[in-house]
């Protein structure tokens, strides 16, 4: 099955924008698969249940963590950021949330990991938002969690997605945690090195000319000192999230992202979000200008804002800052989902 990310007229618009715009790096109702005890993996703290849910004529792959001894717990939905898979650095967060009594659904976007869909590894924020909405529909239909208490947790690119989804689905989303969020595509595009912008435009144009039945033209997600989708002083932190033995195919993204990303600004939905929202930003973020995040956080009706002094984009994933961040996020979800 195929998923069409970019209509031809939209591609033409992007192509016309190449010369002027600085370029950057970067459904149908869903049905949840019933719990499968025979294949579930149990630990002392939780049970892991494989989950597949429908989205846009294909499926997303995920897993549901159920805390031991809990009856219909609230559920936190999680997915990763730019080109990353759910196993890349998200497990420690999920472990803390399930220990606190929450169910956790982690999933991969269409075209990534074991999820269905063609073409593969296309980073497109507006399409990812559809996957998030389908994931919400899936957990709301399950009998082993409380679908009336759904929280969203996103980071980096998905930190922006959760803002947009919360605005789109006020009836379903009860709490939002947005970590080092991507909020404005144009602002982020201005951080991309000028010397690589013509190369990005050329790659994106060639990729956009390919049909959805053809293999995309890929570029490295990160390549220190070289042209890649993400370029920042701390981008080695991205690679550290990858498990050992990650296939090379999972370290690339379709080059068309250079065209779509400047036109995606989920932070613009901030003033429409009804749910309590926690935003955690990094003062020295090399990918996402913190000034833009501050502005978005100030527009939230029920917002909490934490800025990590001296931290870069990848600081919250490890070490003392991880402990600080995950504790704040857990307390936030307890306050807004547990009752």
BELPEQUI-V562034 format. One record per backbone hydrogen bond with DSSP energy under -1.0 kcal/mol. CO is the residue of the C=O (numbers start at 1). NH is the residue of the N-H. E is the energy in kcal/mol with one decimal. If there is no record, write none. Layout:
# BELPEQUI-V562034
[[CO/NH/E] [CO/NH/E]]
This chain:
# BELPEQUI-V562034
[[7/11/-2.4] [8/12/-2.3] [9/13/-1.7] [10/14/-2.3] [11/15/-2.5] [12/16/-2.1] [13/17/-1.1] [15/18/-1.2] [17/21/-2.5] [36/39/-1.7] [36/40/-1.1] [41/48/-3.6] [45/68/-2.7] [46/43/-3.1] [47/66/-3.0] [48/41/-2.1] [49/64/-3.0] [51/62/-2.6] [53/60/-2.8] [55/58/-1.7] [58/55/-2.7] [59/116/-2.3] [60/53/-2.0] [61/108/-2.4] [62/51/-2.2] [63/106/-2.4] [64/49/-2.9] [65/104/-2.1] [66/47/-2.4] [67/70/-1.5] [73/146/-2.8] [74/103/-3.0] [75/151/-2.7] [76/105/-2.5] [77/153/-2.6] [78/107/-1.7] [81/84/-1.1] [85/88/-2.0] [87/89/-1.4] [90/94/-2.2] [91/95/-2.8] [92/96/-1.6] [93/97/-2.2] [94/98/-2.6] [95/99/-2.0] [96/100/-1.2] [97/102/-2.2] [98/101/-1.4] [103/76/-2.8] [104/65/-3.4] [105/78/-3.3] [106/63/-2.3] [109/112/-2.0] [111/121/-2.7] [112/115/-2.0] [116/111/-2.6] [118/3/-4.2] [121/254/-2.6] [124/128/-2.4] [125/129/-2.1] [127/131/-1.4] [128/132/-2.1] [129/133/-2.2] [130/134/-2.1] [131/135/-2.3] [132/136/-2.1] [133/137/-2.1] [134/138/-2.2] [135/139/-2.3] [136/140/-2.1] [145/147/-1.1] [146/149/-2.0] [149/75/-2.2] [150/174/-3.0] [151/77/-2.9] [152/177/-2.9] [154/179/-2.7] [155/158/-1.7] [156/182/-2.5] [157/161/-1.4] [158/162/-2.3] [160/164/-1.8] [161/165/-2.9] [162/166/-2.2] [163/167/-1.7] [164/168/-2.1] [165/169/-2.5] [169/172/-1.4] [169/173/-2.2] [175/152/-2.4] [176/278/-3.1] [177/154/-2.5] [178/280/-2.5] [179/156/-2.6] [183/267/-2.1] [184/188/-2.2] [185/189/-2.1] [186/190/-1.2] [188/191/-1.5] [189/192/-1.4] [193/196/-1.3] [194/197/-1.1] [196/200/-2.6] [197/201/-2.4] [198/202/-2.2] [199/203/-2.5] [200/204/-2.7] [201/205/-2.5] [202/206/-2.1] [203/207/-2.3] [204/208/-2.6] [205/209/-1.1] [207/210/-1.8] [211/214/-1.6] [217/255/-3.1] [219/253/-2.3] [220/229/-2.7] [221/230/-2.6] [223/226/-2.8] [229/26/-2.3] [232/235/-1.6] [234/237/-2.3] [235/238/-1.4] [236/240/-1.4] [238/241/-1.2] [239/242/-1.2] [243/246/-1.4] [247/250/-1.5] [248/251/-2.0] [251/221/-2.6] [253/219/-2.4] [254/257/-1.6] [255/258/-1.9] [256/259/-1.8] [256/260/-1.6] [257/261/-2.4] [260/263/-1.1] [261/264/-1.7] [265/268/-1.8] [266/269/-2.0] [267/270/-1.7] [269/272/-2.0] [270/273/-1.4] [276/176/-2.1] [277/304/-2.5] [278/178/-3.4] [279/306/-2.7] [280/180/-3.7] [281/308/-3.1] [282/285/-1.4] [289/293/-1.1] [290/294/-2.5] [291/295/-1.9] [292/296/-2.0] [293/297/-2.7] [294/298/-1.9] [296/299/-1.3] [297/300/-1.2] [302/277/-2.6] [304/279/-3.1] [306/281/-2.9] [308/283/-2.2] [308/311/-1.6] [311/284/-2.8] [314/317/-1.3] [315/318/-1.2] [318/322/-1.2] [319/323/-1.6] [320/324/-2.1] [321/325/-2.9] [322/326/-3.1] [323/327/-1.6] [324/328/-1.8] [325/329/-2.6] [326/330/-2.6] [327/331/-2.2] [328/332/-2.1] [329/333/-2.5] [330/334/-2.4] [331/335/-2.2] [332/336/-1.9] [333/337/-2.6]]
